[in-house]
Amino acid sequence: MADFDLVIKDGIVIDGTRSQRYRADVGIRAGRIAALGRLKTTDAVRALDAGGMIVAPGFIDLHTHYDAQLFWDPYLTLSGWHGVTSVVIGNCGFGFAPMRPEMRERAMLTMTRVEAIPHESMRRGLPWDWVTYPEFLDSVERRPKALNVLPYVPVAPLLVWVLGFERAKAGEIPTEAEHRELRRLLHEGMDAGGCGWSAQRLHPDGPGAVQRDYDGGPMVTDIMHDETALQLAEVLAERNHGFMQMALATADGAHDFAHIEQLAEVSGRPILYNVVQSFVRFPEAHRGLISWLDSCRQRGVRVYGQGVTTTAAFTFTFEDWNLFDDDAAWVEATVGTIDERKRKLADPARRPRLRAYDSGIVTVPIAQTVVLDCFTPATKPFENLTIAEVAERTGKHPVDAMLDIAVADDLRTVFYAEPANVNRDA
């Protein structure tokens, strides 16, 4: 009888312990690693030659928005292509449960803007065979999946469920009875398998309001109250289980740090702070965050930073682009139907205010954006040029150069923008 179901031969092992990489064979039995070292292929049912390749544990992607995509893509592309074997969904308080049937369309419209998920994909791909959060997890469980999925209980659907859409959008504070119901729903969600709760709180008066709702206004979690977050933190304390994920940026940075620490203290549980990122134009910006996180570590406060550690770029069209939402003129010009957006982006009267915006906190400056795909004979020659190069050839301001191409293509032009931590001149 074979000792192993599989022996992975002659790979370079990186075991996740931060020790030096080494060449070894890996023996698998009953789905688990049973041995490392020099193993005989004759002791295995099957052998796999990993010569010249890395053998490592699967990565855990802690921050994803596959809440819709997992229903039509079992591989959770692109995570599944890059060694990720487990993902966490429901981040930032965004999600689809609990959800009354009459709110489904509005929820999908929200996700078209805040996470650029195509509406038609959601319309055709979401089975909507749930109303409650436990029923949503049952539906997720029924789907074939190549990766493990761990879900947060997202706070935005909870607020809409309890307060109603209009009151949640107005930022009303829940009553005592409504806070009890929010707590009950969180308990129910975690009983069903939720790992904790999440919320994006990028206040419209703060420096990071870059992910707006479909109507251009704040997400309901952006204007939720500290008291509500503390109520939800108390649920984790009662359970002595779970963790939180939060993006928090108001006009008062000292308040934000203190509140995050308070949530960790009240709950006694970890909280993942989103996000720690470097900015080429503001090279010291992240150092204050790291200093604060280090202070939390030294004081035993369980706050952990989620960092942007890659230079993965954005491809986008103005059919669904939203990451210029920290500027009021761009917000106003990019809400509405495609025809309405096209009309506004073409409007000469709006252009001066749009030109005044260089770039926000998410991408490199507009002039460094690249034109990838165009769809008319007049715009095709601009493919693979930067906006700066297009502006030079046409004698236009970079914003005019970009928007004139987009308008000519009925907003279908595909642009490529590197994130704000990239400096090609360095």
C-alpha positions in Angstrom: 0.0 0.0 0.0 1.3 3.4 -1.0 2.4 5.7 1.8 1.2 8.9 0.0 -1.6 9.8 -2.4 0.8 12.3 -4.1 4.4 13.1 -4.0 5.4 16.5 -5.4 9.0 16.1 -6.5 12.0 18.4 -6.5 10.3 21.7 -6.0 11.6 24.8 -4.2 9.7 24.9 -1.0 8.7 28.2 0.6 6.8 27.1 3.7 5.4 30.3 5.0 7.6 30.4 8.2 10.0 33.0 6.8 12.8 30.4 6.8 15.1 30.1 3.8 13.6 28.4 0.7 14.9 24.9 0.1 14.6 22.1 -2.4 12.5 19.2 -1.2 9.7 16.7 -2.0 6.3 17.0 -0.4 4.2 14.0 0.4 0.4 14.4 0.6 -1.9 11.9 2.4 -5.7 12.4 2.7 -5.4 16.0 1.6 -2.8 17.0 4.1 1.0 17.4 4.0 2.4 14.2 5.6 6.1 14.5 5.0 8.9 16.8 3.6 12.3 15.8 2.5 13.6 13.2 0.0 10.7 10.9 -0.8 10.3 8.0 -3.2 7.9 8.2 -6.0 7.4 4.5 -5.6 5.8 5.2 -2.3 3.0 7.3 -3.9 -0.1 6.7 -5.9 0.8 9.6 -8.1 3.9 11.8 -8.5 4.2 15.3 -9.8 7.5 16.8 -11.1 7.8 20.3 -9.7 11.4 20.9 -10.9 12.0 24.6 -11.4 8.8 25.6 -9.7 7.9 27.0 -6.3 5.9 24.8 -3.9 4.1 26.9 -1.3 1.0 26.9 0.9 -2.0 28.5 -0.8 -2.3 32.2 -0.2 -5.3 33.7 1.7 -6.8 36.8 0.0 -8.2 38.7 2.9 -9.8 41.5 0.9 -12.0 40.6 -2.1 -15.4 41.5 -3.5 -16.3 38.1 -5.1 -19.8 38.2 -3.4 -21.4 38.2 -6.9 -18.7 36.6 -9.1 -18.5 33.4 -7.1 -22.0 32.5 -8.5 -20.7 32.3 -12.1 -16.9 31.8 -11.7 -15.9 28.9 -9.5 -12.2 29.8 -9.9 -12.7 33.4 -8.6 -10.6 34.8 -11.3 -8.0 36.3 -10.9 -7.3 35.2 -7.4 -7.5 31.6 -8.4 -4.8 32.0 -11.0 -2.2 33.2 -8.6 -1.9 30.6 -5.9 -4.8 31.9 -3.8 -6.7 29.0 -2.2 -8.9 30.9 0.3 -10.7 34.3 -0.1 -12.7 36.5 2.3 -15.8 38.1 0.9 -18.2 40.7 2.2 -15.4 43.3 2.8 -16.1 47.0 3.3 -19.7 46.3 4.4 -20.7 45.6 0.8 -22.9 42.6 0.1 -26.2 41.1 -1.0 -27.8 39.8 2.2 -30.0 40.2 4.0 -31.9 41.6 1.0 -35.7 42.1 0.5 -36.6 41.3 -3.2 -37.6 44.9 -3.9 -34.1 46.1 -3.0 -32.2 43.7 -5.3 -32.0 46.0 -8.3 -30.8 48.9 -6.2 -28.1 46.6 -4.6 -26.8 45.6 -8.0 -26.7 49.2 -9.1 -24.7 50.1 -6.0 -22.1 47.5 -6.9 -21.7 48.7 -10.5 -20.3 51.9 -9.2 -18.6 51.1 -5.9 -16.9 47.9 -7.1 -17.3 48.1 -11.0 -19.1 44.8 -11.2 -21.0 44.7 -14.5 -24.7 45.0 -14.0 -25.5 42.5 -16.7 -23.3 39.9 -15.1 -25.1 40.3 -11.8 -28.5 40.4 -13.5 -27.8 37.1 -15.2 -25.6 35.5 -12.7 -27.1 36.1 -9.3 -29.6 33.4 -8.4 -31.3 35.5 -5.7 -32.5 32.3 -4.0 -32.2 34.0 -0.6 -33.6 36.8 1.5 -31.8 36.4 4.9 -28.0 36.2 5.4 -28.1 32.5 6.4 -30.0 31.7 3.2 -27.3 33.6 1.3 -24.6 31.4 2.8 -26.7 28.3 2.0 -26.7 29.5 -1.6 -22.9 30.1 -1.6 -22.5 26.6 -0.1 -24.4 25.0 -3.0 -22.2 26.6 -5.7 -19.2 24.7 -7.0 -16.1 26.4 -5.9 -12.4 25.8 -6.5 -11.4 28.0 -3.6 -12.4 28.2 0.1 -14.6 31.2 0.9 -14.9 32.9 4.3 -17.7 35.5 4.6 -18.0 38.7 6.6 -21.5 39.8 7.6 -21.5 43.2 5.7 -23.0 46.1 7.6 -24.6 48.0 4.7 -27.4 45.5 4.0 -28.0 45.2 7.7 -28.6 49.0 8.0 -30.9 49.0 5.0 -32.8 46.0 6.3 -33.4 47.6 9.8 -33.7 51.3 9.0 -35.1 51.2 5.5 -33.3 52.6 2.5 -34.2 56.2 2.9 -33.3 56.4 6.6 -30.1 54.5 6.1 -29.1 56.8 3.3 -29.9 59.8 5.5 -27.5 58.6 8.1 -30.1 58.4 10.9 -28.9 56.8 14.1 -30.8 53.6 15.0 -33.1 53.6 17.9 -32.4 51.4 20.9 -34.8 48.8 19.5 -33.1 49.0 16.1 -29.7 48.5 17.6 -31.0 45.4 19.3 -32.2 44.1 15.9 -28.9 44.9 14.3 -27.2 42.9 17.0 -29.6 40.0 16.6 -29.0 40.0 12.8 -25.2 39.9 13.4 -25.5 37.0 15.8 -27.7 35.2 13.3 -25.2 35.8 10.5 -22.3 34.6 12.6 -24.2 31.5 13.8 -24.6 30.7 10.1 -20.9 31.0 9.4 -20.0 34.7 9.2 -16.5 35.4 10.5 -17.4 38.9 11.9 -18.5 42.2 10.3 -17.1 44.8 8.0 -17.8 48.4 7.1 -16.4 51.1 4.8 -16.7 54.4 6.7 -15.3 57.0 4.3 -17.1 60.1 5.4 -18.0 62.5 2.6 -16.3 65.3 4.5 -13.1 63.3 4.9 -10.0 62.8 2.7 -10.8 59.4 1.3 -14.3 59.5 -0.1 -13.4 57.6 -3.2 -16.1 54.9 -3.3 -19.5 56.4 -3.6 -22.9 54.9 -4.1 -24.7 54.6 -7.5 -26.4 58.0 -6.9 -23.0 59.7 -6.2 -23.9 60.0 -2.5 -22.1 58.2 0.3 -22.6 54.6 1.0 -24.9 54.0 4.0 -21.9 52.8 6.1 -19.9 55.9 5.2 -22.3 57.9 7.4 -23.1 55.3 10.1 -22.5 56.3 13.7 -19.8 55.3 16.1 -22.4 54.1 18.5 -23.7 51.6 15.9 -20.1 50.2 15.3 -19.6 49.9 19.1 -22.9 48.0 19.4 -21.7 45.5 16.7 -18.3 45.3 18.5 -20.1 44.2 21.7 -21.6 41.3 19.8 -18.1 40.0 19.1 -17.3 40.4 22.8 -20.3 38.4 23.8 -19.3 35.6 21.5 -15.5 35.9 22.1 -15.2 35.1 18.5 -14.8 36.8 15.1 -13.0 39.9 13.8 -13.8 43.2 12.1 -12.6 44.9 8.9 -13.0 48.7 8.6 -11.9 51.6 6.4 -12.3 54.8 8.4 -11.5 58.3 7.2 -13.3 61.3 8.6 -12.2 64.9 8.8 -10.7 64.1 12.2 -7.8 61.7 12.0 -7.2 61.6 15.8 -10.9 60.5 16.2 -10.4 57.8 13.6 -7.4 56.2 15.4 -9.1 56.5 18.8 -12.3 54.9 17.5 -10.6 52.0 15.8 -8.7 51.3 19.1 -12.0 51.6 21.0 -13.6 48.9 18.7 -10.7 46.6 19.4 -10.9 47.2 23.1 -14.7 46.8 23.4 -14.8 43.7 21.3 -11.6 42.1 22.6 -11.2 40.9 19.0 -8.9 41.8 16.1 -9.8 44.6 13.7 -8.2 44.9 10.2 -7.6 48.5 9.3 -8.0 49.3 5.6 -5.7 50.6 4.2 -2.0 51.2 4.5 -0.6 52.5 1.3 2.3 54.6 0.1 1.8 57.6 -2.3 4.4 58.8 -4.6 3.2 62.4 -4.3 2.9 62.2 -0.5 5.9 60.0 0.4 5.5 60.4 4.2 1.8 59.7 4.3 2.0 56.0 5.2 4.6 56.5 7.9 2.1 58.0 10.4 -0.1 55.0 9.9 2.7 52.6 10.5 3.8 54.4 13.6 0.2 54.2 15.0 0.0 50.5 14.2 3.3 49.9 15.9 2.0 51.8 18.9 -1.1 49.6 19.0 1.2 46.5 18.8 3.3 47.7 21.7 0.2 48.5 23.8 -1.4 45.1 23.0 -4.3 46.7 21.1 -5.3 44.2 18.3 -5.3 46.6 15.3 -3.7 45.2 12.2 -3.1 47.1 9.0 -4.1 45.8 5.6 -1.4 47.0 3.1 -1.4 47.7 -0.6 1.8 45.8 -1.4 1.4 45.4 -5.1 1.5 47.7 -8.1 -1.6 46.1 -9.8 -3.1 48.6 -12.1 -6.7 49.6 -12.9 -8.4 49.1 -16.3 -11.5 51.1 -16.5 -14.1 52.7 -18.8 -16.3 55.7 -18.1 -19.3 53.3 -18.3 -18.6 52.4 -14.7 -15.5 54.2 -13.4 -15.9 55.8 -9.9 -12.4 56.3 -8.4 -12.4 60.0 -9.0 -15.1 60.3 -6.4 -13.1 62.5 -4.0 -13.9 65.4 -6.4 -17.4 66.8 -6.5 -17.2 67.8 -10.1 -16.3 64.3 -11.2 -18.9 62.8 -9.0 -21.6 64.9 -10.6 -20.4 64.2 -14.1 -20.2 60.4 -13.7 -23.6 59.6 -12.2 -26.7 58.7 -14.2 -27.3 56.6 -17.3 -24.6 56.1 -19.9 -26.2 58.7 -22.1 -26.5 61.2 -19.3 -22.8 60.7 -18.3 -21.7 61.0 -21.9 -23.6 64.3 -22.3 -22.1 65.7 -19.0 -18.6 64.6 -19.8 -18.9 66.3 -23.2 -20.3 69.5 -21.8 -17.8 72.4 -22.4 -19.2 74.2 -19.4 -18.2 71.4 -17.0 -14.7 70.9 -18.4 -13.0 73.7 -16.4 -13.9 72.1 -13.1 -12.9 68.7 -14.4 -9.6 70.0 -15.6 -8.8 71.4 -12.2 -8.6 67.8 -10.9 -5.1 66.2 -11.4 -5.8 62.9 -9.7 -7.0 61.6 -6.4 -5.6 59.2 -3.9 -6.1 56.0 -6.0 -4.2 56.4 -9.3 -1.3 58.1 -10.9 -2.1 61.6 -12.4 -4.5 61.5 -15.4 -1.7 62.5 -17.8 0.1 59.2 -17.0 -3.0 57.1 -17.8 -2.7 54.9 -20.9 -5.3 54.4 -23.6 -5.7 50.7 -24.2 -8.7 50.0 -26.5 -10.6 52.4 -28.7 -13.7 51.7 -30.9 -13.9 54.2 -33.7 -11.5 54.9 -36.7 -10.9 58.4 -35.3 -9.8 57.2 -31.8 -7.9 54.0 -32.8 -4.7 55.8 -33.5 -4.5 56.8 -29.8 -4.2 53.2 -28.5 -1.2 52.5 -26.3 -0.4 56.2 -25.9 -0.4 58.0 -22.6 -2.9 60.7 -22.1 0.0 63.1 -22.0 1.1 61.9 -25.5 -2.5 62.3 -26.8 -2.7 65.8 -25.3 0.6 66.7 -27.0 -0.5 65.4 -30.4 -3.9 67.1 -30.3 -2.9 70.3 -28.5 -5.5 69.7 -25.7 -5.5 69.7 -22.0 -5.0 66.1 -20.7 -8.5 65.9 -19.3 -10.0 67.1 -22.5 -7.8 64.6 -24.5 -9.1 61.7 -22.3 -12.7 62.7 -22.3 -12.9 63.5 -26.0 -11.7 60.0 -26.8 -14.2 58.5 -24.3 -17.1 60.5 -25.6 -16.3 59.6 -29.2 -16.3 55.9 -28.2 -19.6 56.2 -26.3 -17.7 55.8 -23.1 -16.4 52.3 -24.1 -12.7 53.4 -24.3 -10.6 51.2 -22.0 -8.0 53.1 -20.0 -5.1 51.8 -17.9 -4.1 53.6 -14.8 -1.4 52.6 -12.4 -2.0 53.0 -8.6 -0.7 55.9 -6.7 2.2 54.0 -5.2 3.9 53.6 -8.6 6.7 55.9 -9.7 8.2 55.0 -13.1 10.7 57.7 -12.9 12.3 56.4 -9.7 
